């Protein structure tokens, strides 16, 4: 941040009312008469495109509205039920601490001493009197009523807005509600782009691109990703005894966005324009002081509201998780991607469903990597706790089976429940002694899906420090719940004492890294994925970037985001600088593929490689990816191939390059007919048999089912291809940053700037010539995967690699 003044200052633009640049107000376009009153010249395209996206991802109008109304019902239930439990229940009677005299007629004298549920509930008048006497209860009920009415108004507005979106889908996009689930987001996006040519939703730009739509939907999220990437937001806390702790909760993230983007005193004057005063460097100190005051006021407001927010957090967590914990105690030991991890691992211009799908595919490999660590001492203790608890529980169960009256003994059900929970928790710390783990291979598999990994993780996968850093991205669900409960207490102090100190850096960041895009407005410059402006020379952009250290994105995020967006949007036309980078990358791939193994050899190794990585039920794309990852291990071990000859040593980079470059011949015919950025093959080699069964099934299905299945397959293969690019680019980055000591590690490295154009590998090539994928459909979207639902994954913790009878790699 020290050399911000050397960076070119944002050029000031004139203020204007519409969401488009000045100078194009007189642009004339033809609009069909019947549609111009509805969706012609939409002033707030950010909200409009965001609602279209959410409408698609949340499965239409009915699902969205039912979710909204049930959220209102949940809020009303929590407040009402809590008030009832506090004021209307006689707990002395319920716990039989006080005798109850039954005055009515009782048939059985033994029932006179039994306590019924109505006996423990106070009469309505007495309950009402208790509530009226407690001023705190009345105050909390008034606050809850105000918030509920606010939510009700918001639901009504959402109802009206999303009804309009429903009409837009039906009338403009020609998509019926009963068919919405059959369309991917890419197909909806293609129809939006086509509709722009007919109706001019944005009158200041004749045509919209995929990147324009992404920029409007992800305008503020791209800023958040960039600030996490540049370590600008104070989410790393140094705590006594705990050391470096990452703390980012929903409440803290909400406050960050409120202060910076859309709250009172924020930096943006509307949804699409940064306030002009923040674009000039002359008054940066004054603006920093002003932002500091806004942060201070927001922190004090959080401090005042802390008790109320804390009560709500506790109540909501209690009603949400108590039953789950009782039914599945091991669910607290399951893991989920942390909120910080989602921002750290997110590409620029990556939509929510794309991120969820990618992290969902990385859930099992990351769980297996975290399971490769355990504490031997903790394992011994857990085994003995499970033994003693199980012994007592077995006796109680036998007695209960022999005579059910044992259940009437006081606290016997409580004892059985506690013992069962104790056994479940203890078993979660006991590793599978028959399973062999390979930390380095597992971490490579994790990298293939999450796409980002610090340099110091390489070669240190078996160290507890690496495991602790992975745990910051992949946290226990119990840690997530605890952080959310502590958030109302910690958030005010983070804002007042940490974020305020970053005020000047934040002002400089928004001035230096905000650019105006025609027809879109002000966006984060990192979101343009401009290699020349934000590339890193150690990430294959040497000779193509002019960025200083301050301007460079960390961890190759610019380069990886560009490749990801290109794969996900095959029809997107990259700008000149991006095309040059992709062209140089294809030349490097083609060169390295010459020293790599053949694709047929990798396919033949798939069963062994999936076994090595403990991938019991991998798909075809997963098996190919496993082959690329494990090929260096197999060749280094001296194993023979199917022809009983030793396989020559190679690296994961050369294996990935071989698969990527093998697509060249299958892409030539397709790309000669029209430009395609899709990295999936358009034709299949005759000798290929892989995925033949899928093609046969598709040919026998109806058109609608075939399109859905084809989109799913192409989405799967596109994700595998991006994984191959991530592996390849990380290997080359390691080669550039840390040259190998031995000659066998890398073969004849060739700098990007010294390569000459080859005709084989296309700029946006496909996964493999040996993969059969229908060519009549476009690369489709992802099905959203919620990592929180993977409760069956039991995660062990510790500090040393697992040492069991199964061994380790």
C-alpha positions in Angstrom: 0.0 0.0 0.0 3.0 2.3 0.4 3.4 2.9 -3.3 -0.2 3.7 -4.1 0.8 7.2 -5.4 2.7 5.6 -8.3 -0.5 4.0 -9.5 -2.5 5.8 -12.1 -5.4 7.7 -10.5 -8.9 7.0 -11.4 -10.1 9.5 -14.0 -13.1 11.5 -12.8 -16.3 11.1 -14.7 -19.3 13.4 -14.8 -22.3 12.7 -12.6 -25.3 11.4 -14.5 -28.7 10.0 -13.6 -28.7 6.8 -15.7 -26.6 3.7 -15.3 -24.5 4.4 -18.4 -21.7 6.7 -19.4 -22.3 10.2 -20.7 -22.2 11.0 -24.4 -24.6 8.2 -25.4 -27.9 9.8 -24.3 -29.1 10.4 -27.8 -28.6 6.8 -29.0 -31.7 5.8 -31.0 -32.8 2.2 -31.1 -35.8 0.3 -32.5 -38.0 -1.4 -29.9 -40.9 -3.6 -30.6 -44.1 -1.8 -29.8 -45.7 -4.5 -27.6 -42.7 -4.8 -25.3 -41.1 -1.4 -24.9 -43.4 -0.4 -21.9 -42.3 -3.5 -19.9 -38.5 -4.1 -20.2 -37.1 -1.4 -22.5 -34.5 0.9 -20.9 -34.4 -0.7 -17.4 -32.8 1.9 -15.1 -31.4 -0.4 -12.4 -30.0 -3.3 -14.4 -28.0 -4.5 -11.4 -31.1 -5.3 -9.4 -32.9 -6.6 -12.5 -30.2 -9.1 -13.5 -29.6 -10.1 -9.9 -33.3 -10.9 -9.5 -33.3 -12.9 -12.8 -30.3 -14.9 -11.5 -31.9 -15.5 -8.0 -35.2 -16.4 -9.6 -33.5 -19.1 -11.6 -31.3 -20.4 -8.8 -34.1 -20.6 -6.3 -36.4 -22.5 -8.7 -39.0 -20.0 -9.5 -41.7 -17.8 -8.0 -43.5 -20.4 -5.8 -40.4 -21.7 -4.1 -39.1 -18.2 -3.4 -42.3 -16.9 -2.0 -42.9 -19.9 0.2 -39.4 -19.5 1.6 -40.0 -15.8 2.3 -43.4 -16.5 4.1 -41.9 -19.4 6.1 -39.1 -17.1 7.2 -41.7 -14.7 8.6 -43.5 -17.6 10.2 -40.2 -18.8 11.8 -39.5 -15.3 13.2 -43.0 -15.1 14.7 -42.8 -18.6 16.1 -39.4 -18.1 17.8 -40.6 -14.8 19.5 -44.0 -16.2 20.5 -42.8 -19.6 21.7 -39.9 -18.1 23.7 -42.2 -15.6 25.4 -44.5 -18.5 26.2 -41.8 -20.6 27.7 -40.5 -17.8 29.8 -43.8 -16.5 31.2 -46.5 -19.1 30.9 -44.9 -22.3 32.2 -44.9 -23.4 35.8 -41.6 -25.3 35.9 -41.9 -26.4 39.6 -45.0 -28.3 38.6 -43.5 -29.6 35.4 -40.5 -31.0 37.2 -42.7 -32.4 40.0 -41.0 -30.2 42.6 -44.4 -29.1 43.8 -47.5 -31.3 44.3 -50.6 -30.7 42.3 -54.1 -31.1 43.8 -56.6 -32.4 41.2 -60.0 -31.2 42.2 -61.9 -32.7 39.4 -63.3 -36.3 39.2 -60.6 -38.9 38.7 -61.4 -42.5 37.9 -58.1 -44.0 39.0 -56.8 -42.9 42.4 -53.2 -43.5 41.1 -53.7 -40.8 38.5 -54.1 -38.2 41.3 -50.4 -37.8 41.7 -49.6 -37.7 38.0 -48.7 -34.4 36.4 -50.3 -33.5 33.1 -49.2 -30.9 30.6 -52.1 -28.6 31.3 -51.1 -28.6 35.0 -47.8 -26.9 34.1 -49.3 -24.2 31.9 -50.5 -21.1 33.6 -54.0 -19.7 32.8 -54.2 -17.0 30.1 -54.9 -14.2 32.5 -52.0 -15.0 34.8 -49.7 -15.4 31.8 -50.8 -12.0 30.4 -50.2 -10.4 33.8 -46.7 -11.7 34.0 -45.8 -10.3 30.6 -47.3 -6.9 31.4 -45.3 -6.7 34.7 -42.0 -7.3 32.9 -40.9 -4.1 31.1 -38.0 -5.8 29.4 -40.2 -8.4 27.8 -42.5 -5.7 26.5 -39.5 -3.8 25.1 -38.2 -6.9 23.4 -41.6 -7.7 22.0 -41.9 -4.2 20.5 -38.5 -4.4 18.9 -39.4 -7.8 17.5 -42.7 -6.5 16.2 -41.0 -3.6 14.4 -38.5 -5.9 12.8 -41.2 -8.4 11.8 -43.3 -5.6 10.2 -40.1 -4.5 8.3 -39.6 -8.0 7.1 -43.3 -8.2 6.1 -43.0 -5.0 4.0 -39.9 -6.4 2.4 -41.6 -9.7 1.5 -44.5 -7.8 -0.1 -42.0 -5.8 -2.2 -40.2 -9.0 -3.2 -43.5 -10.5 -4.1 -44.3 -7.7 -6.5 -40.7 -7.6 -7.9 -40.4 -11.3 -8.5 -43.9 -11.4 -10.0 -42.5 -9.1 -12.6 -39.5 -11.3 -13.1 -41.9 -14.3 -13.5 -43.7 -12.4 -16.3 -40.3 -11.6 -17.8 -39.3 -15.2 -18.0 -42.6 -16.2 -19.5 -43.2 -13.4 -22.0 -39.7 -12.2 -22.9 -37.5 -15.2 -22.4 -40.2 -17.7 -23.5 -39.5 -20.0 -20.5 -42.5 -21.6 -18.8 -42.3 -22.0 -15.0 -42.8 -25.8 -15.3 -39.7 -25.9 -17.5 -37.5 -23.5 -15.6 -35.6 -26.4 -13.8 -34.6 -27.8 -17.2 -32.7 -24.7 -18.2 -29.1 -23.9 -17.1 -28.0 -20.4 -16.2 -25.9 -20.3 -19.3 -29.0 -20.9 -21.4 -30.9 -18.2 -19.6 -28.0 -15.8 -20.0 -27.8 -16.5 -23.8 -31.5 -15.6 -24.1 -30.8 -12.4 -22.2 -28.0 -11.4 -24.6 -30.3 -12.2 -27.5 -33.1 -10.2 -26.0 -30.9 -7.1 -25.6 -30.5 -7.0 -29.4 -34.3 -6.9 -29.8 -35.5 -4.8 -26.8 -32.5 -2.8 -25.7 -32.9 -3.3 -21.9 -29.7 -1.1 -21.7 -30.2 1.6 -24.3 -26.6 2.9 -23.9 -25.0 -0.3 -25.3 -26.2 -2.1 -28.3 -25.1 -5.5 -27.2 -24.4 -7.1 -23.8 -21.7 -9.6 -23.2 -21.5 -12.3 -20.6 -19.0 -10.3 -18.7 -21.4 -7.3 -18.6 -24.0 -9.4 -16.9 -21.5 -10.9 -14.4 -20.2 -7.5 -13.6 -23.7 -6.2 -12.7 -24.6 -9.3 -10.6 -21.2 -9.5 -8.9 -20.3 -5.8 -8.7 -19.8 -5.6 -4.9 -18.8 -9.3 -4.5 -15.8 -8.7 -6.8 -14.7 -5.9 -4.6 -15.0 -8.1 -1.5 -13.0 -10.9 -3.3 -10.3 -8.3 -4.2 -10.0 -6.9 -0.7 -9.6 -10.4 0.7 -7.1 -11.2 -1.9 -5.1 -8.0 -1.1 -5.5 -8.7 2.7 -7.2 -5.3 3.2 -10.1 -6.4 5.4 -9.1 -7.1 9.1 -10.2 -10.7 9.3 -6.9 -12.1 10.8 -6.9 -11.7 14.6 -3.9 -12.4 16.9 -5.3 -13.9 20.1 -3.5 -15.0 23.2 -3.0 -18.8 23.3 -4.8 -19.3 20.0 -2.4 -17.3 17.8 -3.6 -16.3 14.3 -7.3 -16.8 14.1 -9.5 -16.0 11.0 -12.8 -14.4 12.1 -15.3 -13.5 9.5 -19.0 -14.1 10.2 -22.2 -13.2 8.4 -22.8 -10.3 10.8 -19.3 -8.9 10.3 -19.5 -9.3 6.5 -22.9 -7.5 6.5 -21.3 -4.6 8.3 -18.4 -4.4 5.8 -20.9 -4.3 2.9 -23.1 -1.8 4.8 -20.2 0.6 5.4 -18.6 0.3 1.9 -21.4 -0.2 -0.6 -25.0 0.6 0.2 -25.4 1.9 3.7 -25.6 5.6 4.9 -22.3 7.3 4.3 -21.1 4.5 2.0 -18.6 5.1 -0.8 -21.1 4.4 -3.6 -23.7 7.1 -4.5 -25.9 4.5 -6.1 -25.8 0.8 -7.1 -23.4 1.4 -10.1 -21.3 4.5 -9.4 -18.6 5.3 -6.9 -19.0 8.8 -5.5 -16.9 11.2 -7.5 -15.1 12.6 -4.5 -13.5 9.2 -3.9 -12.0 9.2 -7.4 -9.7 12.1 -6.7 -6.5 11.8 -4.6 -6.4 15.5 -3.5 -8.6 15.0 -0.4 -7.8 11.4 0.5 -6.9 12.2 4.1 -10.1 14.1 4.6 -12.1 11.2 3.1 -10.3 8.7 5.3 -11.2 10.7 8.4 -14.8 10.8 7.2 -14.9 7.0 6.6 -13.3 6.5 10.0 -16.2 8.4 11.6 -18.7 6.3 9.7 -17.0 3.1 10.9 -16.9 4.4 14.5 -20.7 5.2 14.4 -21.4 1.8 12.9 -19.3 0.1 15.6 -21.1 2.0 18.4 -24.5 1.1 16.9 -23.4 -2.6 16.9 -22.3 -2.3 20.5 -25.7 -0.9 21.5 -27.6 -3.6 19.6 -25.3 -6.3 20.8 -27.6 -7.7 23.6 -30.6 -8.0 21.3 -28.7 -9.5 18.5 -27.0 -11.9 20.9 -30.3 -13.1 22.3 -31.7 -13.7 18.8 -28.6 -15.6 17.8 -28.8 -17.8 20.8 -32.5 -18.5 20.4 -32.2 -19.2 16.6 -29.2 -21.5 17.1 -31.0 -23.4 19.9 -34.2 -24.0 17.9 -32.2 -24.8 14.7 -29.5 -27.1 16.0 -30.7 -28.8 19.2 -32.8 -31.4 17.5 -30.0 -32.1 14.9 -27.4 -32.5 17.6 -29.7 -34.9 19.5 -30.4 -37.0 16.4 -26.8 -36.8 14.9 -24.3 -35.7 17.5 -21.5 -36.3 15.0 -22.8 -33.5 12.8 -20.9 -31.0 14.9 -17.8 -32.8 13.9 -18.6 -32.4 10.2 -16.9 -29.6 8.3 -18.1 -26.8 6.0 -16.4 -24.2 3.9 -15.9 -21.1 6.0 -17.2 -17.7 4.9 -13.6 -16.5 4.7 -12.7 -19.6 2.6 -15.5 -18.9 0.2 -14.2 -15.4 -0.4 -10.5 -16.4 -0.5 -11.2 -19.3 -3.0 -13.6 -17.4 -5.1 -12.6 -16.4 -8.6 -13.3 -12.9 -9.9 -16.6 -13.1 -11.8 -17.7 -16.4 -10.3 -21.4 -16.7 -9.6 -22.7 -18.4 -6.5 -23.8 -21.6 -8.1 -20.5 -22.0 -9.8 -18.6 -21.5 -6.5 -20.9 -23.9 -4.6 -20.5 -26.5 -7.3 -16.7 -26.2 -7.3 -16.4 -26.3 -3.5 -18.9 -29.1 -3.3 -16.7 -31.2 -5.5 -13.8 -30.4 -3.3 -15.6 -31.3 -0.1 -14.7 -35.0 0.0 -11.0 -34.6 -1.0 -10.6 -31.9 1.6 -12.3 -34.0 4.2 -10.0 -36.9 3.4 -7.0 -34.7 3.7 -8.1 -33.3 7.1 -8.7 -36.9 8.2 -5.1 -37.8 7.4 -4.2 -36.0 10.7 -4.9 -37.3 14.1 -3.5 -37.2 17.6 -2.3 -40.6 18.9 -2.9 -39.5 22.5 -6.4 -38.3 21.7 -7.1 -41.6 19.9 -6.1 -43.6 23.0 -8.3 -41.4 25.2 -11.2 -41.6 22.8 -11.0 -45.4 22.6 -11.2 -45.7 26.4 -14.0 -43.2 26.8 -16.0 -45.1 24.1 -15.3 -48.4 25.9 -16.5 -47.2 29.4 -19.5 -45.3 28.1 -20.5 -48.2 25.8 -20.3 -50.7 28.7 -22.6 -48.6 30.9 -25.0 -48.0 28.0 -25.1 -51.7 27.1 -26.2 -52.5 30.7 -28.9 -49.9 30.7 -30.2 -51.1 27.3 -30.4 -54.7 28.5 -32.2 -53.6 31.7 -34.7 -51.6 29.6 -35.3 -54.5 27.3 -35.9 -56.9 30.3 -38.3 -54.5 32.0 -39.6 -51.3 30.5 -40.4 -49.9 33.9 -36.7 -49.1 34.2 -37.4 -46.1 31.9 -39.6 -44.6 34.7 -36.5 -44.3 36.9 -35.5 -40.6 37.3 -32.9 -39.4 34.7 -32.5 -42.9 33.1 -33.4 -41.5 29.7 -31.0 -38.6 30.2 -28.2 -41.0 31.0 -28.9 -43.1 27.9 -29.0 -40.0 25.7 -25.8 -38.6 27.2 -23.9 -41.9 26.9 -25.0 -42.2 23.3 -23.8 -38.7 22.5 -20.5 -39.4 24.3 -19.8 -42.6 22.3 -20.6 -40.8 19.0 -18.3 -38.0 19.7 -15.5 -40.3 21.0 -15.7 -42.4 17.8 -15.3 -39.4 15.6 -11.7 -39.1 17.0 -10.8 -42.7 16.3 -9.3 -43.1 12.8 -9.8 -45.9 10.4 -6.8 -48.1 11.1 -7.2 -49.9 7.7 -7.0 -46.8 5.6 -3.8 -45.5 4.0 -3.5 -41.8 3.3 -1.2 -39.9 1.1 -1.2 -36.2 2.3 0.7 -34.8 -0.7 -1.6 -36.5 -3.2 -4.7 -35.6 -1.3 -3.6 -31.9 -1.1 -3.0 -32.0 -4.9 -6.5 -33.3 -5.4 -7.9 -30.6 -3.1 -6.0 -28.0 -5.3 -7.6 -29.4 -8.4 -11.0 -28.4 -7.1 -10.3 -25.3 -5.0 -7.8 -23.9 -7.5 -5.8 -21.8 -5.0 -3.0 -22.9 -2.7 -0.2 -20.9 -1.0 3.3 -21.7 -2.2 4.4 -22.9 1.2 1.9 -25.7 1.3 3.8 -27.5 -1.5 6.0 -30.3 0.1 4.5 -29.6 3.6 1.2 -31.4 3.3 2.1 -33.6 6.2 2.7 -30.8 8.6 0.3 -29.6 11.2 0.8 -25.9 10.2 -0.5 -26.7 6.8 -3.4 -28.5 8.2 -4.3 -25.6 10.5 -4.3 -23.2 7.5 -6.6 -25.5 5.6 -8.8 -25.6 8.7 -9.2 -21.8 8.4 -10.9 -22.4 5.0 -12.6 -25.7 6.0 -13.9 -25.3 9.5 -15.9 -27.5 11.9 -19.6 -26.8 11.9 -19.3 -26.4 15.7 -16.7 -23.7 15.2 -19.0 -22.0 12.7 -21.9 -22.0 15.2 -19.6 -20.7 18.0 -18.3 -17.9 15.8 -21.8 -16.8 14.8 -22.8 -16.7 18.5 -19.8 -14.6 19.4 -20.2 -12.4 16.3 -22.5 -9.7 18.1 -19.8 -9.3 20.7 -16.7 -9.3 18.5 -18.0 -7.3 15.6 -18.1 -3.9 17.3 -14.5 -4.2 18.4 -13.3 -5.3 15.0 -15.0 -2.3 13.5 -13.8 0.3 16.1 -10.3 -0.9 16.7 -9.2 -2.7 13.5 -11.3 -1.5 10.5 -10.9 2.2 11.4 -7.1 1.9 11.1 -7.6 0.7 7.5 -9.6 3.8 6.4 -6.9 5.4 4.4 -5.9 2.1 2.7 -9.6 1.5 1.8 -9.9 5.0 0.3 -6.8 4.4 -1.8 -8.0 0.9 -2.8 -11.3 2.1 -4.2 -9.6 5.0 -6.1 -6.8 2.9 -7.6 -8.8 -0.2 -8.4 -12.1 1.3 -9.7 -12.7 1.7 -13.4 -15.7 2.7 -15.5 -17.0 0.3 -18.1 -19.3 1.5 -20.9 -22.9 0.5 -20.2 -22.0 -1.0 -16.8 -20.7 1.7 -14.5 -17.9 1.6 -11.9 -16.5 -1.8 -11.2 -13.5 -3.3 -9.5 -10.6 -3.3 -12.0 -9.5 -6.8 -10.9 -12.9 -8.0 -12.2 -11.8 -7.1 -15.7 -9.2 -9.9 -15.5 -6.7 -7.6 -17.3 -3.4 -9.4 -17.5 -1.5 -6.3 -18.5 -2.8 -4.3 -15.5 -3.1 -7.0 -12.8 -1.1 -10.0 -14.0 1.7 -11.6 -12.1 4.9 -12.5 -14.0 5.3 -15.7 -12.0 1.9 -16.9 -13.2 2.7 -17.3 -16.9 2.2 -13.6 -17.7 5.9 -12.6 -17.9 6.4 -10.0 -20.6 2.7 -9.4 -20.8 2.0 -7.5 -17.6 3.1 -4.0 -16.5 1.7 -4.4 -13.0 3.7 -3.4 -9.9 3.6 -5.6 -6.8 0.8 -3.3 -5.4 -1.2 -3.8 -8.6 -0.8 -7.6 -8.9 -3.5 -9.9 -7.7 -2.1 -12.5 -5.2 -1.9 -16.2 -5.8 -2.5 -15.9 -9.5 -6.1 -14.9 -9.1 -6.2 -12.8 -12.3 -4.8 -15.6 -14.5 -6.9 -18.4 -12.9 -10.1 -16.2 -13.0 -9.6 -15.5 -16.6 -9.3 -19.2 -17.5 -12.3 -20.1 -15.3 -14.5 -17.4 -16.9 -13.4 -18.5 -20.4 -14.3 -22.1 -19.7 -17.6 -21.3 -18.2 -18.6 -18.9 -21.0 -17.4 -20.4 -24.2 -19.0 -17.7 -26.4 -17.3 -14.8 -24.6 -14.9 -12.8 -26.8 -11.9 -11.9 -24.6 -10.1 -8.5 -25.1 -6.8 -8.4 -26.9 -4.6 -8.7 -23.8 -6.5 -11.7 -22.5 -6.4 -13.4 -25.9 -2.6 -13.0 -26.0 -2.3 -14.6 -22.6 -4.5 -17.6 -23.6 -2.6 -17.9 -26.9 0.7 -18.1 -25.0 -0.7 -20.6 -22.6 -1.8 -22.9 -25.4 1.7 -22.7 -26.9 3.3 -23.6 -23.6 0.8 -26.5 -23.1 1.6 -27.8 -26.6 5.4 -27.7 -25.9 5.1 -29.5 -22.5 2.8 -32.1 -23.9 5.5 -33.4 -26.1 7.4 -34.7 -23.1 4.3 -35.9 -21.3 2.5 -39.3 -21.2 -0.1 -40.1 -23.8 -3.8 -39.7 -23.0 -4.4 -43.4 -23.6 -1.7 -44.3 -21.0 -3.4 -42.0 -18.5 -6.8 -43.6 -19.1 -5.3 -47.0 -18.6 -4.0 -45.9 -15.2 -7.4 -44.6 -14.0 -8.4 -47.6 -11.8 -5.1 -47.6 -10.0 -5.0 -43.9 -9.6 -8.5 -43.7 -8.2 -7.6 -46.4 -5.7 -4.5 -44.5 -4.7 -6.6 -41.5 -3.9 -9.3 -43.5 -2.1 -11.9 -42.3 -4.6 -14.4 -45.1 -4.3 -17.1 -43.8 -6.7 -15.5 -41.3 -9.0 -17.1 -40.3 -12.3 -15.3 -40.5 -15.6 -14.0 -36.9 -15.4 -12.9 -37.6 -11.8 -11.0 -40.7 -12.8 -9.1 -38.9 -15.6 -8.2 -36.1 -13.1 -7.0 -38.7 -10.6 -4.8 -40.2 -13.3 -3.2 -36.9 -14.0 -2.6 -36.3 -10.3 -1.2 -39.7 -9.5 0.8 -40.3 -12.7 4.0 -38.8 -11.3 3.8 -41.1 -8.2 3.2 -44.2 -10.4 6.1 -43.4 -12.7 8.4 -42.6 -9.8 7.6 -45.9 -8.1 8.9 -47.9 -11.1 5.6 -49.6 -11.8 5.2 -51.2 -15.2 2.5 -50.3 -17.7 0.1 -52.7 -19.4 2.7 -53.5 -22.0 5.1 -54.6 -19.1 7.5 -51.7 -19.9 8.6 -49.2 -17.4 6.7 -45.9 -17.6 9.2 -42.9 -18.1 9.1 -40.4 -15.2 7.0 -37.3 -15.7 5.3 -34.5 -13.7 1.7 -33.6 -13.1 2.2 -30.5 -15.3 3.3 -32.7 -18.3 0.4 -35.1 -17.7 -2.1 -32.2 -17.5 -0.5 -30.7 -20.6 -0.8 -34.0 -22.5 -4.5 -34.2 -21.8 -5.2 -30.6 -22.7 -3.1 -30.7 -25.9 -4.7 -34.0 -27.0 -7.8 -32.0 -27.9 -6.1 -30.1 -30.7 -7.1 -32.5 -33.5 -10.6 -32.9 -32.2 -11.1 -29.1 -32.1 -9.7 -28.2 -35.4 -12.7 -29.1 -37.5 -15.1 -27.5 -35.1 -13.2 -24.2 -34.7 -12.8 -23.9 -38.5 -16.6 -23.7 -38.7 -16.8 -21.0 -36.1 -15.0 -19.7 -33.1 -15.6 -21.5 -29.9 -14.0 -20.9 -26.6 -15.4 -24.1 -25.1 -12.7 -26.4 -23.7 -14.8 -29.5 -24.4 -14.2 -31.7 -27.4 -16.5 -31.3 -30.4 -15.6 -34.7 -31.9 -14.4 -38.0 -30.7 -11.5 -40.1 -31.8 -12.7 -43.4 -33.4 -10.6 -45.5 -31.0 -12.1 -43.9 -27.9 -14.5 -46.0 -25.8 -14.6 -43.8 -22.7 -18.0 -42.4 -22.0 -19.5 -44.3 -24.9 -22.3 -45.6 -22.7 -23.3 -42.0 -21.8 -23.6 -41.1 -25.4 -25.7 -44.2 -26.1 -28.0 -43.3 -23.3 -28.3 -39.7 -24.5 -29.2 -40.8 -28.0 -32.0 -42.9 -26.7 -33.6 -40.2 -24.5 -36.1 -37.6 -25.5 -34.9 -34.2 -26.6 -35.6 -32.5 -23.3 -34.0 -35.2 -21.2 -31.1 -35.4 -23.6 -30.4 -31.7 -23.3 -30.5 -31.8 -19.5 -28.1 -34.8 -19.4 -25.8 -33.3 -22.0 -25.6 -30.0 -20.0 -24.8 -32.0 -16.9 -22.0 -33.9 -18.6 -20.5 -30.8 -20.2 -20.6 -29.0 -16.9 -18.8 -31.9 -15.3 -16.1 -32.1 -17.9 -15.7 -28.3 -18.0 -15.0 -28.4 -14.2 -12.5 -31.2 -14.8 -10.8 -29.1 -17.5 -10.5 -26.1 -15.2 -9.0 -28.4 -12.6 -6.3 -29.5 -15.1 -5.5 -25.9 -15.9 -5.2 -25.1 -12.2 -2.8 -28.0 -11.7 -0.8 -27.1 -14.7 -0.6 -23.4 -13.9 0.4 -24.1 -10.3 3.1 -26.4 -11.4 4.5 -23.8 -13.8 4.3 -21.2 -11.1 6.3 -23.3 -8.8 8.8 -23.8 -11.6 9.1 -20.0 -12.1 9.2 -19.1 -8.4 11.3 -22.0 -7.1 13.5 -23.5 -9.8 14.1 -27.2 -9.2 17.4 -28.6 -7.9 17.3 -31.7 -10.0 17.1 -32.0 -13.7 14.4 -34.7 -13.7 11.8 -32.6 -12.0 11.1 -30.3 -15.0 11.9 -31.0 -18.6 13.4 -28.2 -20.7 11.4 -25.3 -19.3 10.6 -22.8 -22.0 9.6 -19.2 -20.9 6.3 -18.0 -22.2 7.8 -15.1 -24.1 10.2 -17.4 -26.0 7.5 -19.7 -27.4 6.4 -19.7 -31.1 2.9 -20.3 -32.3 1.8 -23.9 -32.7 -1.1 -25.0 -34.7 -2.1 -27.9 -32.4 -3.7 -26.7 -29.2 -6.5 -24.2 -29.5 -6.9 -21.2 -27.3 -9.9 -22.6 -25.6 -9.6 -26.3 -26.1 -11.5 -29.1 -24.6 -10.8 -31.7 -21.9 -9.7 -34.7 -23.9 -10.1 -36.2 -27.3 -11.1 -39.4 -25.6 -14.3 -37.9 -24.1 -17.5 -38.2 -25.9 -19.8 -35.2 -25.3 -22.7 -34.1 -27.4 -21.9 -31.0 -29.5 -25.4 -29.6 -30.0 -25.6 -28.1 -26.6 -23.7 -25.3 -24.9 -21.7 -25.5 -21.8 -24.3 -25.5 -19.0 -24.6 -24.4 -15.5 -24.0 -26.0 -12.2 -26.4 -27.6 -9.7 -25.9 -25.8 -6.5 -24.3 -27.9 -3.8 -24.6 -27.0 -0.2 -21.5 -28.3 1.7 -23.4 -27.9 5.0 -25.5 -30.9 4.1 -22.5 -33.3 4.1 -23.2 -34.3 7.7 -22.0 -37.8 7.1 -18.3 -36.7 7.0 -16.7 -37.2 10.4 -13.6 -35.2 10.7 -10.7 -36.0 13.0 -8.4 -33.4 14.5 -4.8 -33.4 15.7 -1.3 -32.4 14.9 0.5 -35.4 13.4 0.0 -37.5 10.4 -2.0 -40.7 10.9 0.0 -43.7 11.8 -2.2 -46.8 11.5 -1.8 -50.3 10.3 -2.8 -49.2 6.9 0.3 -46.9 6.7 0.7 -43.7 4.8 2.3 -42.5 1.7 
